[in-house]
Amino acid sequence: MVFRRWMSSGRPELIGANQTSSCIDSSSDLLHLMSRESNRPVRQELMLDLIYPAVLGTILYQLFFTIAHVLREQYPVTAILRIKWALVVISIGFYVCDYLYITFTKRYYWWSFLCDVVFLLAFYATIIAIDVDNPTRPPNYKVILLSYLIFLLVYLVWDGYEFLTIGRMRKFI
């Protein structure tokens, strides 16, 4: 456990169980101290530990009711319902890839966080457009395609920037 007390100079002094006293010289040091298990930035930890689980949990909670209705045979398994479930699996696959990228990346910038917020909004819009709760109405294909297009375009820009950055970094090595 780390305790913080303010010194007369206005800088915080952190005192932990295994350390005597040390002063924090920059806010980035404090952000890294907040991340207990790794050296990830707080925005990356926030995305991995709070935002992603919240959005995915909300979506899975919504899907459980539909699964229960299908298992109780209250909803017939039709071609429309099979298409909807295929779209749900494809959508979850897109965003699992993003989650894995966030988990294993060593560089996670502020604009990466914004891209992930766009991904999650598009993911939620996709699930709403699929409309799994209504087994008779077809999904809204225009919104689904737009969400997939947004995901792919943002990812293309993100990947292009990473490719250019790695190319510049190799010149200096």
Chimera marker file (.cmm) of the C-alpha trace (Angstrom):
<marker_set name="trace">
<marker id="1" x="0.000" y="0.000" z="0.000" r="1" g="1" b="0" radius="0.5"/>
<marker id="2" x="1.324" y="3.415" z="-0.904" r="1" g="1" b="0" radius="0.5"/>
<marker id="3" x="0.562" y="6.495" z="1.176" r="1" g="1" b="0" radius="0.5"/>
<marker id="4" x="0.867" y="10.030" z="-0.128" r="1" g="1" b="0" radius="0.5"/>
<marker id="5" x="1.687" y="13.080" z="1.919" r="1" g="1" b="0" radius="0.5"/>
<marker id="6" x="2.388" y="16.585" z="0.700" r="1" g="1" b="0" radius="0.5"/>
<marker id="7" x="5.716" y="18.140" z="1.449" r="1" g="1" b="0" radius="0.5"/>
<marker id="8" x="6.119" y="21.841" z="2.131" r="1" g="1" b="0" radius="0.5"/>
<marker id="9" x="7.404" y="22.285" z="-1.441" r="1" g="1" b="0" radius="0.5"/>
<marker id="10" x="4.032" y="21.199" z="-2.801" r="1" g="1" b="0" radius="0.5"/>
<marker id="11" x="5.324" y="17.958" z="-4.277" r="1" g="1" b="0" radius="0.5"/>
<marker id="12" x="3.821" y="14.647" z="-3.165" r="1" g="1" b="0" radius="0.5"/>
<marker id="13" x="5.971" y="12.236" z="-1.221" r="1" g="1" b="0" radius="0.5"/>
<marker id="14" x="5.070" y="8.553" z="-1.573" r="1" g="1" b="0" radius="0.5"/>
<marker id="15" x="5.816" y="6.241" z="1.287" r="1" g="1" b="0" radius="0.5"/>
<marker id="16" x="5.271" y="2.542" z="0.685" r="1" g="1" b="0" radius="0.5"/>
<marker id="17" x="5.653" y="-0.561" z="2.803" r="1" g="1" b="0" radius="0.5"/>
<marker id="18" x="9.037" y="-1.468" z="1.309" r="1" g="1" b="0" radius="0.5"/>
<marker id="19" x="10.432" y="1.969" z="0.581" r="1" g="1" b="0" radius="0.5"/>
<marker id="20" x="11.485" y="4.814" z="2.785" r="1" g="1" b="0" radius="0.5"/>
<marker id="21" x="10.469" y="8.003" z="1.067" r="1" g="1" b="0" radius="0.5"/>
<marker id="22" x="10.743" y="9.213" z="-2.472" r="1" g="1" b="0" radius="0.5"/>
<marker id="23" x="9.550" y="12.242" z="-4.319" r="1" g="1" b="0" radius="0.5"/>
<marker id="24" x="7.675" y="12.164" z="-7.572" r="1" g="1" b="0" radius="0.5"/>
<marker id="25" x="9.296" y="14.443" z="-10.118" r="1" g="1" b="0" radius="0.5"/>
<marker id="26" x="6.768" y="14.114" z="-12.917" r="1" g="1" b="0" radius="0.5"/>
<marker id="27" x="3.156" y="13.184" z="-13.370" r="1" g="1" b="0" radius="0.5"/>
<marker id="28" x="4.103" y="10.286" z="-15.663" r="1" g="1" b="0" radius="0.5"/>
<marker id="29" x="5.850" y="8.598" z="-12.727" r="1" g="1" b="0" radius="0.5"/>
<marker id="30" x="2.651" y="8.866" z="-10.738" r="1" g="1" b="0" radius="0.5"/>
<marker id="31" x="0.635" y="7.428" z="-13.636" r="1" g="1" b="0" radius="0.5"/>
<marker id="32" x="2.985" y="4.459" z="-13.838" r="1" g="1" b="0" radius="0.5"/>
<marker id="33" x="2.722" y="3.901" z="-10.088" r="1" g="1" b="0" radius="0.5"/>
<marker id="34" x="-1.051" y="3.701" z="-10.440" r="1" g="1" b="0" radius="0.5"/>
<marker id="35" x="-0.654" y="0.787" z="-12.828" r="1" g="1" b="0" radius="0.5"/>
<marker id="36" x="0.104" y="-2.004" z="-10.345" r="1" g="1" b="0" radius="0.5"/>
<marker id="37" x="0.884" y="-4.979" z="-12.534" r="1" g="1" b="0" radius="0.5"/>
<marker id="38" x="2.706" y="-3.486" z="-15.482" r="1" g="1" b="0" radius="0.5"/>
<marker id="39" x="4.255" y="-0.407" z="-16.972" r="1" g="1" b="0" radius="0.5"/>
<marker id="40" x="1.192" y="0.307" z="-19.091" r="1" g="1" b="0" radius="0.5"/>
<marker id="41" x="-0.174" y="3.846" z="-19.244" r="1" g="1" b="0" radius="0.5"/>
<marker id="42" x="-3.306" y="4.520" z="-17.238" r="1" g="1" b="0" radius="0.5"/>
<marker id="43" x="-5.378" y="5.051" z="-20.401" r="1" g="1" b="0" radius="0.5"/>
<marker id="44" x="-4.450" y="1.533" z="-21.547" r="1" g="1" b="0" radius="0.5"/>
<marker id="45" x="-5.303" y="0.063" z="-18.143" r="1" g="1" b="0" radius="0.5"/>
<marker id="46" x="-8.563" y="2.019" z="-18.156" r="1" g="1" b="0" radius="0.5"/>
<marker id="47" x="-9.498" y="0.604" z="-21.550" r="1" g="1" b="0" radius="0.5"/>
<marker id="48" x="-8.504" y="-2.980" z="-20.677" r="1" g="1" b="0" radius="0.5"/>
<marker id="49" x="-9.791" y="-3.160" z="-17.116" r="1" g="1" b="0" radius="0.5"/>
<marker id="50" x="-12.858" y="-0.947" z="-17.135" r="1" g="1" b="0" radius="0.5"/>
<marker id="51" x="-14.270" y="0.224" z="-20.453" r="1" g="1" b="0" radius="0.5"/>
<marker id="52" x="-13.906" y="-2.938" z="-22.540" r="1" g="1" b="0" radius="0.5"/>
<marker id="53" x="-15.306" y="-5.258" z="-19.848" r="1" g="1" b="0" radius="0.5"/>
<marker id="54" x="-18.202" y="-2.874" z="-19.220" r="1" g="1" b="0" radius="0.5"/>
<marker id="55" x="-19.215" y="-2.693" z="-22.887" r="1" g="1" b="0" radius="0.5"/>
<marker id="56" x="-18.720" y="-6.389" z="-23.542" r="1" g="1" b="0" radius="0.5"/>
<marker id="57" x="-20.537" y="-7.280" z="-20.319" r="1" g="1" b="0" radius="0.5"/>
<marker id="58" x="-23.498" y="-5.114" z="-21.289" r="1" g="1" b="0" radius="0.5"/>
<marker id="59" x="-23.692" y="-6.739" z="-24.706" r="1" g="1" b="0" radius="0.5"/>
<marker id="60" x="-23.353" y="-10.279" z="-23.358" r="1" g="1" b="0" radius="0.5"/>
<marker id="61" x="-26.017" y="-9.576" z="-20.736" r="1" g="1" b="0" radius="0.5"/>
<marker id="62" x="-28.351" y="-8.471" z="-23.522" r="1" g="1" b="0" radius="0.5"/>
<marker id="63" x="-27.554" y="-11.625" z="-25.525" r="1" g="1" b="0" radius="0.5"/>
<marker id="64" x="-28.219" y="-13.980" z="-22.608" r="1" g="1" b="0" radius="0.5"/>
<marker id="65" x="-31.936" y="-13.216" z="-22.701" r="1" g="1" b="0" radius="0.5"/>
<marker id="66" x="-32.142" y="-14.109" z="-26.367" r="1" g="1" b="0" radius="0.5"/>
<marker id="67" x="-30.163" y="-17.307" z="-25.793" r="1" g="1" b="0" radius="0.5"/>
<marker id="68" x="-32.550" y="-18.226" z="-22.971" r="1" g="1" b="0" radius="0.5"/>
<marker id="69" x="-35.572" y="-17.688" z="-25.229" r="1" g="1" b="0" radius="0.5"/>
<marker id="70" x="-34.044" y="-19.844" z="-27.958" r="1" g="1" b="0" radius="0.5"/>
<marker id="71" x="-33.156" y="-22.615" z="-25.511" r="1" g="1" b="0" radius="0.5"/>
<marker id="72" x="-36.687" y="-22.605" z="-24.091" r="1" g="1" b="0" radius="0.5"/>
<marker id="73" x="-37.930" y="-22.750" z="-27.670" r="1" g="1" b="0" radius="0.5"/>
<marker id="74" x="-39.866" y="-19.506" z="-27.263" r="1" g="1" b="0" radius="0.5"/>
<marker id="75" x="-38.062" y="-18.171" z="-30.343" r="1" g="1" b="0" radius="0.5"/>
<marker id="76" x="-37.935" y="-20.412" z="-33.391" r="1" g="1" b="0" radius="0.5"/>
<marker id="77" x="-34.518" y="-20.876" z="-34.963" r="1" g="1" b="0" radius="0.5"/>
<marker id="78" x="-35.017" y="-19.267" z="-38.362" r="1" g="1" b="0" radius="0.5"/>
<marker id="79" x="-32.645" y="-18.199" z="-41.115" r="1" g="1" b="0" radius="0.5"/>
<marker id="80" x="-32.878" y="-14.597" z="-39.889" r="1" g="1" b="0" radius="0.5"/>
<marker id="81" x="-31.852" y="-15.635" z="-36.381" r="1" g="1" b="0" radius="0.5"/>
<marker id="82" x="-28.913" y="-17.655" z="-37.760" r="1" g="1" b="0" radius="0.5"/>
<marker id="83" x="-27.762" y="-14.644" z="-39.801" r="1" g="1" b="0" radius="0.5"/>
<marker id="84" x="-28.013" y="-12.461" z="-36.705" r="1" g="1" b="0" radius="0.5"/>
<marker id="85" x="-25.932" y="-14.872" z="-34.632" r="1" g="1" b="0" radius="0.5"/>
<marker id="86" x="-23.331" y="-15.088" z="-37.413" r="1" g="1" b="0" radius="0.5"/>
<marker id="87" x="-23.127" y="-11.274" z="-37.433" r="1" g="1" b="0" radius="0.5"/>
<marker id="88" x="-22.735" y="-11.239" z="-33.645" r="1" g="1" b="0" radius="0.5"/>
<marker id="89" x="-19.872" y="-13.756" z="-33.842" r="1" g="1" b="0" radius="0.5"/>
<marker id="90" x="-18.162" y="-11.767" z="-36.632" r="1" g="1" b="0" radius="0.5"/>
<marker id="91" x="-18.579" y="-8.524" z="-34.667" r="1" g="1" b="0" radius="0.5"/>
<marker id="92" x="-17.175" y="-10.016" z="-31.489" r="1" g="1" b="0" radius="0.5"/>
<marker id="93" x="-14.274" y="-11.388" z="-33.540" r="1" g="1" b="0" radius="0.5"/>
<marker id="94" x="-13.427" y="-7.894" z="-34.834" r="1" g="1" b="0" radius="0.5"/>
<marker id="95" x="-13.301" y="-6.462" z="-31.369" r="1" g="1" b="0" radius="0.5"/>
<marker id="96" x="-11.489" y="-9.389" z="-29.767" r="1" g="1" b="0" radius="0.5"/>
<marker id="97" x="-8.679" y="-8.617" z="-32.218" r="1" g="1" b="0" radius="0.5"/>
<marker id="98" x="-8.645" y="-5.015" z="-30.996" r="1" g="1" b="0" radius="0.5"/>
<marker id="99" x="-8.663" y="-6.135" z="-27.368" r="1" g="1" b="0" radius="0.5"/>
<marker id="100" x="-5.696" y="-8.435" z="-28.005" r="1" g="1" b="0" radius="0.5"/>
<marker id="101" x="-3.865" y="-5.613" z="-29.753" r="1" g="1" b="0" radius="0.5"/>
<marker id="102" x="-4.379" y="-3.337" z="-26.748" r="1" g="1" b="0" radius="0.5"/>
<marker id="103" x="-3.246" y="-6.090" z="-24.414" r="1" g="1" b="0" radius="0.5"/>
<marker id="104" x="0.012" y="-6.828" z="-26.206" r="1" g="1" b="0" radius="0.5"/>
<marker id="105" x="1.033" y="-3.413" z="-27.535" r="1" g="1" b="0" radius="0.5"/>
<marker id="106" x="3.923" y="-1.623" z="-25.906" r="1" g="1" b="0" radius="0.5"/>
<marker id="107" x="2.920" y="1.808" z="-27.243" r="1" g="1" b="0" radius="0.5"/>
<marker id="108" x="-0.559" y="3.068" z="-26.475" r="1" g="1" b="0" radius="0.5"/>
<marker id="109" x="-0.986" y="6.755" z="-27.268" r="1" g="1" b="0" radius="0.5"/>
<marker id="110" x="-3.851" y="9.110" z="-26.428" r="1" g="1" b="0" radius="0.5"/>
<marker id="111" x="-5.132" y="8.846" z="-30.018" r="1" g="1" b="0" radius="0.5"/>
<marker id="112" x="-5.064" y="5.041" z="-29.658" r="1" g="1" b="0" radius="0.5"/>
<marker id="113" x="-7.446" y="5.465" z="-26.746" r="1" g="1" b="0" radius="0.5"/>
<marker id="114" x="-9.726" y="7.626" z="-28.904" r="1" g="1" b="0" radius="0.5"/>
<marker id="115" x="-9.613" y="5.035" z="-31.699" r="1" g="1" b="0" radius="0.5"/>
<marker id="116" x="-10.655" y="2.368" z="-29.216" r="1" g="1" b="0" radius="0.5"/>
<marker id="117" x="-13.553" y="4.511" z="-28.040" r="1" g="1" b="0" radius="0.5"/>
<marker id="118" x="-14.665" y="4.792" z="-31.687" r="1" g="1" b="0" radius="0.5"/>
<marker id="119" x="-14.308" y="1.001" z="-32.046" r="1" g="1" b="0" radius="0.5"/>
<marker id="120" x="-16.451" y="0.377" z="-28.995" r="1" g="1" b="0" radius="0.5"/>
<marker id="121" x="-19.131" y="2.818" z="-30.111" r="1" g="1" b="0" radius="0.5"/>
<marker id="122" x="-19.213" y="1.135" z="-33.524" r="1" g="1" b="0" radius="0.5"/>
<marker id="123" x="-19.358" y="-2.264" z="-31.815" r="1" g="1" b="0" radius="0.5"/>
<marker id="124" x="-22.309" y="-1.219" z="-29.684" r="1" g="1" b="0" radius="0.5"/>
<marker id="125" x="-24.058" y="0.292" z="-32.720" r="1" g="1" b="0" radius="0.5"/>
<marker id="126" x="-23.495" y="-2.970" z="-34.598" r="1" g="1" b="0" radius="0.5"/>
<marker id="127" x="-25.048" y="-5.073" z="-31.843" r="1" g="1" b="0" radius="0.5"/>
<marker id="128" x="-28.042" y="-2.726" z="-31.633" r="1" g="1" b="0" radius="0.5"/>
<marker id="129" x="-28.441" y="-2.834" z="-35.441" r="1" g="1" b="0" radius="0.5"/>
<marker id="130" x="-28.325" y="-6.638" z="-35.422" r="1" g="1" b="0" radius="0.5"/>
<marker id="131" x="-31.351" y="-6.558" z="-33.075" r="1" g="1" b="0" radius="0.5"/>
<marker id="132" x="-30.927" y="-10.031" z="-31.637" r="1" g="1" b="0" radius="0.5"/>
<marker id="133" x="-33.941" y="-9.586" z="-29.378" r="1" g="1" b="0" radius="0.5"/>
<marker id="134" x="-36.368" y="-9.641" z="-32.305" r="1" g="1" b="0" radius="0.5"/>
<marker id="135" x="-36.074" y="-12.957" z="-34.172" r="1" g="1" b="0" radius="0.5"/>
<marker id="136" x="-38.461" y="-12.019" z="-36.985" r="1" g="1" b="0" radius="0.5"/>
<marker id="137" x="-37.128" y="-8.641" z="-38.084" r="1" g="1" b="0" radius="0.5"/>
<marker id="138" x="-34.001" y="-8.663" z="-40.291" r="1" g="1" b="0" radius="0.5"/>
<marker id="139" x="-30.950" y="-6.758" z="-39.056" r="1" g="1" b="0" radius="0.5"/>
<marker id="140" x="-30.258" y="-3.218" z="-40.207" r="1" g="1" b="0" radius="0.5"/>
<marker id="141" x="-27.574" y="-4.031" z="-42.771" r="1" g="1" b="0" radius="0.5"/>
<marker id="142" x="-26.748" y="-0.413" z="-43.575" r="1" g="1" b="0" radius="0.5"/>
<marker id="143" x="-25.780" y="0.406" z="-39.986" r="1" g="1" b="0" radius="0.5"/>
<marker id="144" x="-23.856" y="-2.859" z="-39.654" r="1" g="1" b="0" radius="0.5"/>
<marker id="145" x="-21.895" y="-2.207" z="-42.852" r="1" g="1" b="0" radius="0.5"/>
<marker id="146" x="-21.231" y="1.385" z="-41.797" r="1" g="1" b="0" radius="0.5"/>
<marker id="147" x="-19.941" y="0.179" z="-38.409" r="1" g="1" b="0" radius="0.5"/>
<marker id="148" x="-17.678" y="-2.388" z="-40.063" r="1" g="1" b="0" radius="0.5"/>
<marker id="149" x="-16.443" y="0.267" z="-42.481" r="1" g="1" b="0" radius="0.5"/>
<marker id="150" x="-15.697" y="2.665" z="-39.599" r="1" g="1" b="0" radius="0.5"/>
<marker id="151" x="-13.809" y="-0.079" z="-37.802" r="1" g="1" b="0" radius="0.5"/>
<marker id="152" x="-11.753" y="-0.965" z="-40.864" r="1" g="1" b="0" radius="0.5"/>
<marker id="153" x="-10.967" y="2.647" z="-41.815" r="1" g="1" b="0" radius="0.5"/>
<marker id="154" x="-9.909" y="3.640" z="-38.305" r="1" g="1" b="0" radius="0.5"/>
<marker id="155" x="-7.824" y="0.489" z="-38.045" r="1" g="1" b="0" radius="0.5"/>
<marker id="156" x="-6.228" y="1.185" z="-41.438" r="1" g="1" b="0" radius="0.5"/>
<marker id="157" x="-5.243" y="4.710" z="-40.352" r="1" g="1" b="0" radius="0.5"/>
<marker id="158" x="-3.985" y="3.405" z="-37.000" r="1" g="1" b="0" radius="0.5"/>
<marker id="159" x="-1.978" y="0.613" z="-38.642" r="1" g="1" b="0" radius="0.5"/>
<marker id="160" x="-0.585" y="2.987" z="-41.276" r="1" g="1" b="0" radius="0.5"/>
<marker id="161" x="0.606" y="5.375" z="-38.591" r="1" g="1" b="0" radius="0.5"/>
<marker id="162" x="2.241" y="2.502" z="-36.701" r="1" g="1" b="0" radius="0.5"/>
<marker id="163" x="3.937" y="1.330" z="-39.913" r="1" g="1" b="0" radius="0.5"/>
<marker id="164" x="5.305" y="4.825" z="-40.624" r="1" g="1" b="0" radius="0.5"/>
<marker id="165" x="6.442" y="5.248" z="-37.018" r="1" g="1" b="0" radius="0.5"/>
<marker id="166" x="8.293" y="1.931" z="-37.038" r="1" g="1" b="0" radius="0.5"/>
<marker id="167" x="9.911" y="2.894" z="-40.347" r="1" g="1" b="0" radius="0.5"/>
<marker id="168" x="11.153" y="6.186" z="-38.863" r="1" g="1" b="0" radius="0.5"/>
<marker id="169" x="12.416" y="4.441" z="-35.748" r="1" g="1" b="0" radius="0.5"/>
<marker id="170" x="14.467" y="1.962" z="-37.837" r="1" g="1" b="0" radius="0.5"/>
<marker id="171" x="16.274" y="4.877" z="-39.513" r="1" g="1" b="0" radius="0.5"/>
<marker id="172" x="17.586" y="6.009" z="-36.127" r="1" g="1" b="0" radius="0.5"/>
<marker id="173" x="18.741" y="2.571" z="-35.029" r="1" g="1" b="0" radius="0.5"/>
<link id1="1" id2="2" r="1" g="1" b="0" radius="0.2"/>
<link id1="2" id2="3" r="1" g="1" b="0" radius="0.2"/>
<link id1="3" id2="4" r="1" g="1" b="0" radius="0.2"/>
<link id1="4" id2="5" r="1" g="1" b="0" radius="0.2"/>
<link id1="5" id2="6" r="1" g="1" b="0" radius="0.2"/>
<link id1="6" id2="7" r="1" g="1" b="0" radius="0.2"/>
<link id1="7" id2="8" r="1" g="1" b="0" radius="0.2"/>
<link id1="8" id2="9" r="1" g="1" b="0" radius="0.2"/>
<link id1="9" id2="10" r="1" g="1" b="0" radius="0.2"/>
<link id1="10" id2="11" r="1" g="1" b="0" radius="0.2"/>
<link id1="11" id2="12" r="1" g="1" b="0" radius="0.2"/>
<link id1="12" id2="13" r="1" g="1" b="0" radius="0.2"/>
<link id1="13" id2="14" r="1" g="1" b="0" radius="0.2"/>
<link id1="14" id2="15" r="1" g="1" b="0" radius="0.2"/>
<link id1="15" id2="16" r="1" g="1" b="0" radius="0.2"/>
<link id1="16" id2="17" r="1" g="1" b="0" radius="0.2"/>
<link id1="17" id2="18" r="1" g="1" b="0" radius="0.2"/>
<link id1="18" id2="19" r="1" g="1" b="0" radius="0.2"/>
<link id1="19" id2="20" r="1" g="1" b="0" radius="0.2"/>
<link id1="20" id2="21" r="1" g="1" b="0" radius="0.2"/>
<link id1="21" id2="22" r="1" g="1" b="0" radius="0.2"/>
<link id1="22" id2="23" r="1" g="1" b="0" radius="0.2"/>
<link id1="23" id2="24" r="1" g="1" b="0" radius="0.2"/>
<link id1="24" id2="25" r="1" g="1" b="0" radius="0.2"/>
<link id1="25" id2="26" r="1" g="1" b="0" radius="0.2"/>
<link id1="26" id2="27" r="1" g="1" b="0" radius="0.2"/>
<link id1="27" id2="28" r="1" g="1" b="0" radius="0.2"/>
<link id1="28" id2="29" r="1" g="1" b="0" radius="0.2"/>
<link id1="29" id2="30" r="1" g="1" b="0" radius="0.2"/>
<link id1="30" id2="31" r="1" g="1" b="0" radius="0.2"/>
<link id1="31" id2="32" r="1" g="1" b="0" radius="0.2"/>
<link id1="32" id2="33" r="1" g="1" b="0" radius="0.2"/>
<link id1="33" id2="34" r="1" g="1" b="0" radius="0.2"/>
<link id1="34" id2="35" r="1" g="1" b="0" radius="0.2"/>
<link id1="35" id2="36" r="1" g="1" b="0" radius="0.2"/>
<link id1="36" id2="37" r="1" g="1" b="0" radius="0.2"/>
<link id1="37" id2="38" r="1" g="1" b="0" radius="0.2"/>
<link id1="38" id2="39" r="1" g="1" b="0" radius="0.2"/>
<link id1="39" id2="40" r="1" g="1" b="0" radius="0.2"/>
<link id1="40" id2="41" r="1" g="1" b="0" radius="0.2"/>
<link id1="41" id2="42" r="1" g="1" b="0" radius="0.2"/>
<link id1="42" id2="43" r="1" g="1" b="0" radius="0.2"/>
<link id1="43" id2="44" r="1" g="1" b="0" radius="0.2"/>
<link id1="44" id2="45" r="1" g="1" b="0" radius="0.2"/>
<link id1="45" id2="46" r="1" g="1" b="0" radius="0.2"/>
<link id1="46" id2="47" r="1" g="1" b="0" radius="0.2"/>
<link id1="47" id2="48" r="1" g="1" b="0" radius="0.2"/>
<link id1="48" id2="49" r="1" g="1" b="0" radius="0.2"/>
<link id1="49" id2="50" r="1" g="1" b="0" radius="0.2"/>
<link id1="50" id2="51" r="1" g="1" b="0" radius="0.2"/>
<link id1="51" id2="52" r="1" g="1" b="0" radius="0.2"/>
<link id1="52" id2="53" r="1" g="1" b="0" radius="0.2"/>
<link id1="53" id2="54" r="1" g="1" b="0" radius="0.2"/>
<link id1="54" id2="55" r="1" g="1" b="0" radius="0.2"/>
<link id1="55" id2="56" r="1" g="1" b="0" radius="0.2"/>
<link id1="56" id2="57" r="1" g="1" b="0" radius="0.2"/>
<link id1="57" id2="58" r="1" g="1" b="0" radius="0.2"/>
<link id1="58" id2="59" r="1" g="1" b="0" radius="0.2"/>
<link id1="59" id2="60" r="1" g="1" b="0" radius="0.2"/>
<link id1="60" id2="61" r="1" g="1" b="0" radius="0.2"/>
<link id1="61" id2="62" r="1" g="1" b="0" radius="0.2"/>
<link id1="62" id2="63" r="1" g="1" b="0" radius="0.2"/>
<link id1="63" id2="64" r="1" g="1" b="0" radius="0.2"/>
<link id1="64" id2="65" r="1" g="1" b="0" radius="0.2"/>
<link id1="65" id2="66" r="1" g="1" b="0" radius="0.2"/>
<link id1="66" id2="67" r="1" g="1" b="0" radius="0.2"/>
<link id1="67" id2="68" r="1" g="1" b="0" radius="0.2"/>
<link id1="68" id2="69" r="1" g="1" b="0" radius="0.2"/>
<link id1="69" id2="70" r="1" g="1" b="0" radius="0.2"/>
<link id1="70" id2="71" r="1" g="1" b="0" radius="0.2"/>
<link id1="71" id2="72" r="1" g="1" b="0" radius="0.2"/>
<link id1="72" id2="73" r="1" g="1" b="0" radius="0.2"/>
<link id1="73" id2="74" r="1" g="1" b="0" radius="0.2"/>
<link id1="74" id2="75" r="1" g="1" b="0" radius="0.2"/>
<link id1="75" id2="76" r="1" g="1" b="0" radius="0.2"/>
<link id1="76" id2="77" r="1" g="1" b="0" radius="0.2"/>
<link id1="77" id2="78" r="1" g="1" b="0" radius="0.2"/>
<link id1="78" id2="79" r="1" g="1" b="0" radius="0.2"/>
<link id1="79" id2="80" r="1" g="1" b="0" radius="0.2"/>
<link id1="80" id2="81" r="1" g="1" b="0" radius="0.2"/>
<link id1="81" id2="82" r="1" g="1" b="0" radius="0.2"/>
<link id1="82" id2="83" r="1" g="1" b="0" radius="0.2"/>
<link id1="83" id2="84" r="1" g="1" b="0" radius="0.2"/>
<link id1="84" id2="85" r="1" g="1" b="0" radius="0.2"/>
<link id1="85" id2="86" r="1" g="1" b="0" radius="0.2"/>
<link id1="86" id2="87" r="1" g="1" b="0" radius="0.2"/>
<link id1="87" id2="88" r="1" g="1" b="0" radius="0.2"/>
<link id1="88" id2="89" r="1" g="1" b="0" radius="0.2"/>
<link id1="89" id2="90" r="1" g="1" b="0" radius="0.2"/>
<link id1="90" id2="91" r="1" g="1" b="0" radius="0.2"/>
<link id1="91" id2="92" r="1" g="1" b="0" radius="0.2"/>
<link id1="92" id2="93" r="1" g="1" b="0" radius="0.2"/>
<link id1="93" id2="94" r="1" g="1" b="0" radius="0.2"/>
<link id1="94" id2="95" r="1" g="1" b="0" radius="0.2"/>
<link id1="95" id2="96" r="1" g="1" b="0" radius="0.2"/>
<link id1="96" id2="97" r="1" g="1" b="0" radius="0.2"/>
<link id1="97" id2="98" r="1" g="1" b="0" radius="0.2"/>
<link id1="98" id2="99" r="1" g="1" b="0" radius="0.2"/>
<link id1="99" id2="100" r="1" g="1" b="0" radius="0.2"/>
<link id1="100" id2="101" r="1" g="1" b="0" radius="0.2"/>
<link id1="101" id2="102" r="1" g="1" b="0" radius="0.2"/>
<link id1="102" id2="103" r="1" g="1" b="0" radius="0.2"/>
<link id1="103" id2="104" r="1" g="1" b="0" radius="0.2"/>
<link id1="104" id2="105" r="1" g="1" b="0" radius="0.2"/>
<link id1="105" id2="106" r="1" g="1" b="0" radius="0.2"/>
<link id1="106" id2="107" r="1" g="1" b="0" radius="0.2"/>
<link id1="107" id2="108" r="1" g="1" b="0" radius="0.2"/>
<link id1="108" id2="109" r="1" g="1" b="0" radius="0.2"/>
<link id1="109" id2="110" r="1" g="1" b="0" radius="0.2"/>
<link id1="110" id2="111" r="1" g="1" b="0" radius="0.2"/>
<link id1="111" id2="112" r="1" g="1" b="0" radius="0.2"/>
<link id1="112" id2="113" r="1" g="1" b="0" radius="0.2"/>
<link id1="113" id2="114" r="1" g="1" b="0" radius="0.2"/>
<link id1="114" id2="115" r="1" g="1" b="0" radius="0.2"/>
<link id1="115" id2="116" r="1" g="1" b="0" radius="0.2"/>
<link id1="116" id2="117" r="1" g="1" b="0" radius="0.2"/>
<link id1="117" id2="118" r="1" g="1" b="0" radius="0.2"/>
<link id1="118" id2="119" r="1" g="1" b="0" radius="0.2"/>
<link id1="119" id2="120" r="1" g="1" b="0" radius="0.2"/>
<link id1="120" id2="121" r="1" g="1" b="0" radius="0.2"/>
<link id1="121" id2="122" r="1" g="1" b="0" radius="0.2"/>
<link id1="122" id2="123" r="1" g="1" b="0" radius="0.2"/>
<link id1="123" id2="124" r="1" g="1" b="0" radius="0.2"/>
<link id1="124" id2="125" r="1" g="1" b="0" radius="0.2"/>
<link id1="125" id2="126" r="1" g="1" b="0" radius="0.2"/>
<link id1="126" id2="127" r="1" g="1" b="0" radius="0.2"/>
<link id1="127" id2="128" r="1" g="1" b="0" radius="0.2"/>
<link id1="128" id2="129" r="1" g="1" b="0" radius="0.2"/>
<link id1="129" id2="130" r="1" g="1" b="0" radius="0.2"/>
<link id1="130" id2="131" r="1" g="1" b="0" radius="0.2"/>
<link id1="131" id2="132" r="1" g="1" b="0" radius="0.2"/>
<link id1="132" id2="133" r="1" g="1" b="0" radius="0.2"/>
<link id1="133" id2="134" r="1" g="1" b="0" radius="0.2"/>
<link id1="134" id2="135" r="1" g="1" b="0" radius="0.2"/>
<link id1="135" id2="136" r="1" g="1" b="0" radius="0.2"/>
<link id1="136" id2="137" r="1" g="1" b="0" radius="0.2"/>
<link id1="137" id2="138" r="1" g="1" b="0" radius="0.2"/>
<link id1="138" id2="139" r="1" g="1" b="0" radius="0.2"/>
<link id1="139" id2="140" r="1" g="1" b="0" radius="0.2"/>
<link id1="140" id2="141" r="1" g="1" b="0" radius="0.2"/>
<link id1="141" id2="142" r="1" g="1" b="0" radius="0.2"/>
<link id1="142" id2="143" r="1" g="1" b="0" radius="0.2"/>
<link id1="143" id2="144" r="1" g="1" b="0" radius="0.2"/>
<link id1="144" id2="145" r="1" g="1" b="0" radius="0.2"/>
<link id1="145" id2="146" r="1" g="1" b="0" radius="0.2"/>
<link id1="146" id2="147" r="1" g="1" b="0" radius="0.2"/>
<link id1="147" id2="148" r="1" g="1" b="0" radius="0.2"/>
<link id1="148" id2="149" r="1" g="1" b="0" radius="0.2"/>
<link id1="149" id2="150" r="1" g="1" b="0" radius="0.2"/>
<link id1="150" id2="151" r="1" g="1" b="0" radius="0.2"/>
<link id1="151" id2="152" r="1" g="1" b="0" radius="0.2"/>
<link id1="152" id2="153" r="1" g="1" b="0" radius="0.2"/>
<link id1="153" id2="154" r="1" g="1" b="0" radius="0.2"/>
<link id1="154" id2="155" r="1" g="1" b="0" radius="0.2"/>
<link id1="155" id2="156" r="1" g="1" b="0" radius="0.2"/>
<link id1="156" id2="157" r="1" g="1" b="0" radius="0.2"/>
<link id1="157" id2="158" r="1" g="1" b="0" radius="0.2"/>
<link id1="158" id2="159" r="1" g="1" b="0" radius="0.2"/>
<link id1="159" id2="160" r="1" g="1" b="0" radius="0.2"/>
<link id1="160" id2="161" r="1" g="1" b="0" radius="0.2"/>
<link id1="161" id2="162" r="1" g="1" b="0" radius="0.2"/>
<link id1="162" id2="163" r="1" g="1" b="0" radius="0.2"/>
<link id1="163" id2="164" r="1" g="1" b="0" radius="0.2"/>
<link id1="164" id2="165" r="1" g="1" b="0" radius="0.2"/>
<link id1="165" id2="166" r="1" g="1" b="0" radius="0.2"/>
<link id1="166" id2="167" r="1" g="1" b="0" radius="0.2"/>
<link id1="167" id2="168" r="1" g="1" b="0" radius="0.2"/>
<link id1="168" id2="169" r="1" g="1" b="0" radius="0.2"/>
<link id1="169" id2="170" r="1" g="1" b="0" radius="0.2"/>
<link id1="170" id2="171" r="1" g="1" b="0" radius="0.2"/>
<link id1="171" id2="172" r="1" g="1" b="0" radius="0.2"/>
<link id1="172" id2="173" r="1" g="1" b="0" radius="0.2"/>
</marker_set>
